[in-house]
Amino acid sequence: MNKLIKILIAGLIAPLTLLAQDKPTVIPLWPKGAPGFENRRDEPELAKDYWVRNIHNPSITVFLPPKGKANGAAIVICPGGGHRLLVWTAEGIDPAKYLDSLGFTVFVLKYRLGRDTLSPYKIDVHARQDGLRAMRYVRSHAAEYGVDTARIGIMGFSAGGEVVDMVSFWANGADPSAADPIDRVSAKPDFIIQVYPGPLYVPAIIPKNTGPSFLIADNDDPCCSISIVKLLQAYRDAGVSVETHLFAQGGHGFNMGYRSKLRSVHSWPQRLADWLWDNHIIEPVNGERPKVMH
């Protein structure tokens, strides 16, 4: 082949390769399909506008931090949506990009939906199973992603917060005898972020070995402000580190605050970044505190 043609072809392929690398990677939680539902793994998801549903092959979408900004921490994000759908853009991609900008390696979870149309799944069985598997996957692949196994957290919005409760406060230990090596590691999160978590599965008692937690909601949220109050009391009773923000107004579903006209709600991600820094979850990169992108 003519040398000039080779150079031209290489110049065309290189940008395409870069684009492919920049696109987040989607990893099925079980290569052969979810246990007991392997025959449904190839059923297509339904997605429109901001949401996705009809999830039969649970997965994590991986967002790698910008080159040179990785801080060694990782987080699994559980979007909300009432277990009928997942608010994929505002409670999955948006927080992933924000935490990515702080140096996190981010894994956004697509969990099975117990209230989707004709769903065969149960929230407290299958959504929990997906959450546990996501945490175990991240911890078992920590070296591959350059992640500190002592700084792997979980974040939930609304119904995703209920998944967080089940993962964080129910049985989540390693199973040394498991056939699958992924299941031989712990699913226990090292830190927890709850954004207006739903009312289901709020624990009455918080284990004393729970990692530091960040809770946030609006007081006028008829669904989920009470969850924050209950969680706060349980944390206080257990003597576990917790930071809580209960804003006066803003209602439910303010996501990352980007669309809110309320200054407190619009800027809430900065409160999160401060908490991450103060609790040493964010570590300095090249001796500098990471800049917050909004």
TORZATI-773768 format. One record per residue (C-alpha): residue number from 1; x, y, z. Coordinates in nm, 4 decimals. Layout:
BEGIN
[site NUM,[X,Y,Z]]
...
This chain:
BEGIN
[site 1,[0.0000,0.0000,0.0000]]
[site 2,[0.1236,0.3479,-0.0835]]
[site 3,[0.2881,0.5113,0.2221]]
[site 4,[0.0804,0.8294,0.1851]]
[site 5,[-0.2443,0.6284,0.1788]]
[site 6,[-0.1376,0.4457,0.4970]]
[site 7,[-0.0759,0.7774,0.6710]]
[site 8,[-0.4163,0.9095,0.5609]]
[site 9,[-0.5929,0.5938,0.6805]]
[site 10,[-0.4132,0.6097,1.0153]]
[site 11,[-0.5201,0.9706,1.0508]]
[site 12,[-0.8822,0.8719,0.9929]]
[site 13,[-0.8759,0.5720,1.2273]]
[site 14,[-0.7042,0.7454,1.5203]]
[site 15,[-0.9927,0.9857,1.6013]]
[site 16,[-1.2412,0.6981,1.5776]]
[site 17,[-1.0308,0.4934,1.8203]]
[site 18,[-1.0181,0.7876,2.0614]]
[site 19,[-1.3969,0.8246,2.0458]]
[site 20,[-1.4405,0.4543,2.1183]]
[site 21,[-1.2144,0.4831,2.4223]]
[site 22,[-1.3988,0.7906,2.5470]]
[site 23,[-1.7362,0.6158,2.5406]]
[site 24,[-1.8302,0.4671,2.8805]]
[site 25,[-1.8000,0.0896,2.8986]]
[site 26,[-2.1073,-0.1194,2.9869]]
[site 27,[-2.0369,-0.4378,3.1837]]
[site 28,[-2.3094,-0.6993,3.2493]]
[site 29,[-2.3046,-0.8021,3.6144]]
[site 30,[-2.3398,-1.1679,3.5159]]
[site 31,[-2.1883,-1.2661,3.1781]]
[site 32,[-2.4472,-1.5404,3.1287]]
[site 33,[-2.7374,-1.3355,3.2619]]
[site 34,[-2.8892,-1.2773,3.6055]]
[site 35,[-2.9239,-1.5978,3.8111]]
[site 36,[-3.2568,-1.7649,3.7400]]
[site 37,[-3.3312,-1.5273,3.4520]]
[site 38,[-3.0511,-1.6164,3.2105]]
[site 39,[-3.3005,-1.6673,2.9265]]
[site 40,[-3.4022,-1.2977,2.9426]]
[site 41,[-3.0572,-1.1408,2.9175]]
[site 42,[-3.0931,-1.0553,2.5472]]
[site 43,[-3.4249,-0.8715,2.5832]]
[site 44,[-3.3679,-0.5081,2.4801]]
[site 45,[-3.4003,-0.2240,2.7255]]
[site 46,[-3.6490,0.0544,2.6599]]
[site 47,[-3.5129,0.4094,2.6774]]
[site 48,[-3.6598,0.7500,2.6007]]
[site 49,[-3.5728,1.1055,2.6970]]
[site 50,[-3.4323,1.0823,3.0513]]
[site 51,[-3.5263,0.7238,3.1467]]
[site 52,[-3.4553,0.3566,3.0842]]
[site 53,[-3.6568,0.0509,3.1855]]
[site 54,[-3.7217,-0.3126,3.0902]]
[site 55,[-3.3927,-0.4144,3.2459]]
[site 56,[-3.3367,-0.7890,3.2386]]
[site 57,[-2.9579,-0.7950,3.2057]]
[site 58,[-2.8384,-0.5779,3.4985]]
[site 59,[-2.5161,-0.3928,3.4302]]
[site 60,[-2.2787,-0.1188,3.5365]]
[site 61,[-2.1688,0.1661,3.3113]]
[site 62,[-1.8114,0.2701,3.3846]]
[site 63,[-1.6961,0.6329,3.3816]]
[site 64,[-1.3200,0.6678,3.4122]]
[site 65,[-1.1740,0.9912,3.5552]]
[site 66,[-0.9833,1.2304,3.3276]]
[site 67,[-0.6199,1.1423,3.2747]]
[site 68,[-0.4068,1.2547,3.5674]]
[site 69,[-0.7088,1.3243,3.7944]]
[site 70,[-0.7788,0.9781,3.9388]]
[site 71,[-0.7901,0.9960,4.3196]]
[site 72,[-0.8123,0.6215,4.3839]]
[site 73,[-1.1736,0.6265,4.5059]]
[site 74,[-1.4682,0.4548,4.3379]]
[site 75,[-1.8445,0.4760,4.3716]]
[site 76,[-2.1502,0.2818,4.2565]]
[site 77,[-2.4463,0.5079,4.1714]]
[site 78,[-2.8040,0.3776,4.1983]]
[site 79,[-3.0471,0.6059,4.0084]]
[site 80,[-3.4056,0.6458,4.1273]]
[site 81,[-3.7346,0.6074,3.9442]]
[site 82,[-3.9758,0.4372,4.1828]]
[site 83,[-3.8587,0.0895,4.0742]]
[site 84,[-4.0644,0.1476,3.7567]]
[site 85,[-3.7847,0.3021,3.5550]]
[site 86,[-3.4411,0.4524,3.6088]]
[site 87,[-3.3885,0.8284,3.5884]]
[site 88,[-3.0804,0.7572,3.3852]]
[site 89,[-2.9657,1.1017,3.2740]]
[site 90,[-3.0231,1.3218,3.5794]]
[site 91,[-2.9530,1.0587,3.8479]]
[site 92,[-2.7031,0.8420,3.6636]]
[site 93,[-2.4983,1.0201,3.4001]]
[site 94,[-2.5007,1.3673,3.5600]]
[site 95,[-2.3708,1.2579,3.9033]]
[site 96,[-2.1239,1.0245,3.7301]]
[site 97,[-1.9752,1.3134,3.5331]]
[site 98,[-1.9618,1.5315,3.8431]]
[site 99,[-1.7835,1.2722,4.0536]]
[site 100,[-1.5653,1.1877,3.7553]]
[site 101,[-1.4474,1.5493,3.7562]]
[site 102,[-1.3385,1.5020,4.1189]]
[site 103,[-1.1252,1.2042,4.0215]]
[site 104,[-1.3629,0.9185,4.1030]]
[site 105,[-1.3959,0.6018,3.9027]]
[site 106,[-1.7745,0.5754,3.8713]]
[site 107,[-2.0011,0.2765,3.8094]]
[site 108,[-2.3677,0.3557,3.7342]]
[site 109,[-2.5931,0.0620,3.8123]]
[site 110,[-2.8853,-0.0570,3.6021]]
[site 111,[-3.0753,-0.2731,3.8484]]
[site 112,[-3.3871,-0.4809,3.7895]]
[site 113,[-3.7156,-0.3011,3.8488]]
[site 114,[-3.9767,-0.4630,4.0701]]
[site 115,[-4.2579,-0.2304,3.9631]]
[site 116,[-4.1943,-0.2224,3.5886]]
[site 117,[-4.4747,-0.3474,3.3607]]
[site 118,[-4.5258,-0.7232,3.4122]]
[site 119,[-4.2037,-0.7380,3.6098]]
[site 120,[-4.1064,-1.0816,3.7453]]
[site 121,[-3.8715,-0.9223,3.9993]]
[site 122,[-3.8980,-0.8364,4.3678]]
[site 123,[-3.7371,-0.5178,4.4966]]
[site 124,[-3.5964,-0.6687,4.8143]]
[site 125,[-3.4553,-0.9683,4.6273]]
[site 126,[-3.3416,-0.8757,4.2781]]
[site 127,[-3.2634,-0.5032,4.3055]]
[site 128,[-3.0688,-0.5845,4.6214]]
[site 129,[-2.8905,-0.8710,4.4458]]
[site 130,[-2.7843,-0.6348,4.1665]]
[site 131,[-2.6576,-0.3754,4.4141]]
[site 132,[-2.4538,-0.6319,4.6049]]
[site 133,[-2.3098,-0.7719,4.2831]]
[site 134,[-2.2099,-0.4247,4.1601]]
[site 135,[-2.0208,-0.3518,4.4816]]
[site 136,[-1.8499,-0.6889,4.4711]]
[site 137,[-1.7552,-0.6450,4.1068]]
[site 138,[-1.5886,-0.3102,4.1771]]
[site 139,[-1.3996,-0.4409,4.4804]]
[site 140,[-1.2837,-0.7570,4.3028]]
[site 141,[-1.1590,-0.5508,4.0055]]
[site 142,[-1.0093,-0.2687,4.2116]]
[site 143,[-0.6522,-0.3292,4.0938]]
[site 144,[-0.7641,-0.3198,3.7318]]
[site 145,[-0.9159,0.0262,3.7805]]
[site 146,[-0.6488,0.1606,4.0152]]
[site 147,[-0.8990,0.1803,4.3010]]
[site 148,[-0.8268,0.1748,4.6742]]
[site 149,[-1.0326,-0.1113,4.8221]]
[site 150,[-1.0846,0.0980,5.1377]]
[site 151,[-1.2503,0.3827,4.9425]]
[site 152,[-1.5362,0.2190,4.7531]]
[site 153,[-1.8715,0.3834,4.8215]]
[site 154,[-2.2319,0.3769,4.7099]]
[site 155,[-2.4736,0.6582,4.6210]]
[site 156,[-2.8497,0.6440,4.5770]]
[site 157,[-3.1271,0.8742,4.4633]]
[site 158,[-3.4876,0.8133,4.5767]]
[site 159,[-3.5668,0.4462,4.4992]]
[site 160,[-3.1951,0.4003,4.4395]]
[site 161,[-3.1516,0.5062,4.8008]]
[site 162,[-3.3643,0.2087,4.8988]]
[site 163,[-3.1213,-0.0139,4.7093]]
[site 164,[-2.8414,0.1554,4.9037]]
[site 165,[-3.0153,0.0749,5.2330]]
[site 166,[-3.0472,-0.2929,5.1410]]
[site 167,[-2.6853,-0.3151,5.0278]]
[site 168,[-2.5418,-0.1179,5.3190]]
[site 169,[-2.7416,-0.2386,5.6187]]
[site 170,[-2.8477,-0.5932,5.5321]]
[site 171,[-2.6096,-0.8884,5.5058]]
[site 172,[-2.3301,-0.7877,5.2695]]
[site 173,[-2.0257,-0.9911,5.3730]]
[site 174,[-1.8006,-1.2061,5.1583]]
[site 175,[-1.8791,-1.5703,5.0859]]
[site 176,[-1.5411,-1.7493,5.0912]]
[site 177,[-1.6969,-2.0703,4.9593]]
[site 178,[-1.8726,-1.9097,4.6616]]
[site 179,[-1.8080,-2.0684,4.3224]]
[site 180,[-1.7866,-1.7260,4.1602]]
[site 181,[-1.4734,-1.5400,4.2798]]
[site 182,[-1.6596,-1.2084,4.2615]]
[site 183,[-1.8919,-1.3290,4.5370]]
[site 184,[-1.5941,-1.4060,4.7614]]
[site 185,[-1.5382,-1.0378,4.8388]]
[site 186,[-1.7363,-0.8030,5.0615]]
[site 187,[-2.0096,-0.5752,4.9264]]
[site 188,[-1.9960,-0.3468,5.2309]]
[site 189,[-1.9501,0.0174,5.1211]]
[site 190,[-1.6771,0.2268,5.2802]]
[site 191,[-1.8908,0.5417,5.2559]]
[site 192,[-2.2527,0.6184,5.1714]]
[site 193,[-2.4253,0.9078,4.9921]]
[site 194,[-2.8054,0.9275,5.0123]]
[site 195,[-2.9956,1.1846,4.8053]]
[site 196,[-3.3653,1.1987,4.9101]]
[site 197,[-3.3723,0.8202,4.9685]]
[site 198,[-3.7095,0.6474,4.9506]]
[site 199,[-3.9048,0.5308,5.2565]]
[site 200,[-3.8575,0.1555,5.2110]]
[site 201,[-3.5924,-0.0385,5.4050]]
[site 202,[-3.4784,0.2497,5.6258]]
[site 203,[-3.3052,0.0669,5.9116]]
[site 204,[-3.4007,0.1208,6.2733]]
[site 205,[-3.0456,0.0357,6.3765]]
[site 206,[-2.7256,0.1322,6.1937]]
[site 207,[-2.4318,-0.1085,6.2369]]
[site 208,[-2.1539,0.0592,6.4326]]
[site 209,[-1.8994,-0.0310,6.1639]]
[site 210,[-2.0875,0.1664,5.8968]]
[site 211,[-1.8663,0.4073,5.7054]]
[site 212,[-1.9175,0.7867,5.7051]]
[site 213,[-2.2381,0.8981,5.5376]]
[site 214,[-2.3808,1.2049,5.3643]]
[site 215,[-2.7590,1.2602,5.3660]]
[site 216,[-2.9521,1.5283,5.1791]]
[site 217,[-3.3175,1.6118,5.1074]]
[site 218,[-3.5678,1.8970,5.1106]]
[site 219,[-3.7938,1.9372,5.4128]]
[site 220,[-4.0992,1.9858,5.1899]]
[site 221,[-4.0386,1.6551,5.0101]]
[site 222,[-4.3537,1.4570,5.1014]]
[site 223,[-4.1916,1.1298,5.0019]]
[site 224,[-3.8452,1.1246,5.1356]]
[site 225,[-3.7573,1.3933,5.3890]]
[site 226,[-3.8732,1.1629,5.6672]]
[site 227,[-3.6214,0.9020,5.5501]]
[site 228,[-3.3399,1.1471,5.6165]]
[site 229,[-3.4728,1.2247,5.9649]]
[site 230,[-3.4998,0.8544,6.0528]]
[site 231,[-3.1569,0.7764,5.9130]]
[site 232,[-2.9999,1.0667,6.0985]]
[site 233,[-3.1379,0.9453,6.4301]]
[site 234,[-3.0194,0.5913,6.3633]]
[site 235,[-2.6710,0.7193,6.2820]]
[site 236,[-2.6646,0.9287,6.5976]]
[site 237,[-2.7782,0.6333,6.8090]]
[site 238,[-2.4996,0.4203,6.6612]]
[site 239,[-2.2357,0.6905,6.7022]]
[site 240,[-2.1497,0.6730,6.3312]]
[site 241,[-2.0190,0.9761,6.1425]]
[site 242,[-2.2902,1.1453,5.9378]]
[site 243,[-2.3468,1.4826,5.7732]]
[site 244,[-2.7042,1.5843,5.6971]]
[site 245,[-2.8502,1.8673,5.4881]]
[site 246,[-3.2258,1.9219,5.5100]]
[site 247,[-3.3096,2.2237,5.2961]]
[site 248,[-3.6293,2.4192,5.3650]]
[site 249,[-3.7748,2.3850,5.0174]]
[site 250,[-3.7207,2.2314,4.6768]]
[site 251,[-3.9470,1.9271,4.6813]]
[site 252,[-3.8544,1.5854,4.5487]]
[site 253,[-3.6298,1.4990,4.2576]]
[site 254,[-3.3902,1.7934,4.2448]]
[site 255,[-3.1224,1.5555,4.1107]]
[site 256,[-2.7839,1.7318,4.1010]]
[site 257,[-2.9523,2.0699,4.1523]]
[site 258,[-2.8672,2.1963,3.8044]]
[site 259,[-3.2232,2.3038,3.7182]]
[site 260,[-3.3142,2.4522,4.0566]]
[site 261,[-3.3559,2.8272,4.1034]]
[site 262,[-3.2913,2.7871,4.4763]]
[site 263,[-2.9299,2.8713,4.5564]]
[site 264,[-2.9027,2.6143,4.8348]]
[site 265,[-3.0303,2.3327,4.6162]]
[site 266,[-2.8444,2.4443,4.3040]]
[site 267,[-2.5119,2.4430,4.4874]]
[site 268,[-2.5585,2.1259,4.6933]]
[site 269,[-2.2890,1.9308,4.5024]]
[site 270,[-2.0333,2.1653,4.6560]]
[site 271,[-2.1479,2.0513,5.0018]]
[site 272,[-2.0865,1.6950,4.8878]]
[site 273,[-1.7395,1.7773,4.7559]]
[site 274,[-1.6506,1.9460,5.0865]]
[site 275,[-1.7679,1.6403,5.2812]]
[site 276,[-1.5702,1.4050,5.0560]]
[site 277,[-1.2603,1.6145,5.1147]]
[site 278,[-1.3079,1.6522,5.4912]]
[site 279,[-1.3521,1.2753,5.5302]]
[site 280,[-1.0384,1.2013,5.3256]]
[site 281,[-1.2380,1.0160,5.0599]]
[site 282,[-1.0978,1.2581,4.8053]]
[site 283,[-0.7206,1.2563,4.8280]]
[site 284,[-0.5008,1.5359,4.6894]]
[site 285,[-0.3783,1.4832,4.3345]]
[site 286,[-0.0301,1.6302,4.2912]]
[site 287,[-0.0801,1.8032,4.6247]]
[site 288,[-0.3808,2.0024,4.5018]]
[site 289,[-0.7437,1.9977,4.6056]]
[site 290,[-0.9560,1.9029,4.3010]]
[site 291,[-1.1553,2.1768,4.1339]]
[site 292,[-1.5308,2.1320,4.1461]]
[site 293,[-1.7151,2.1308,3.8138]]
[site 294,[-2.0876,2.2103,3.8060]]
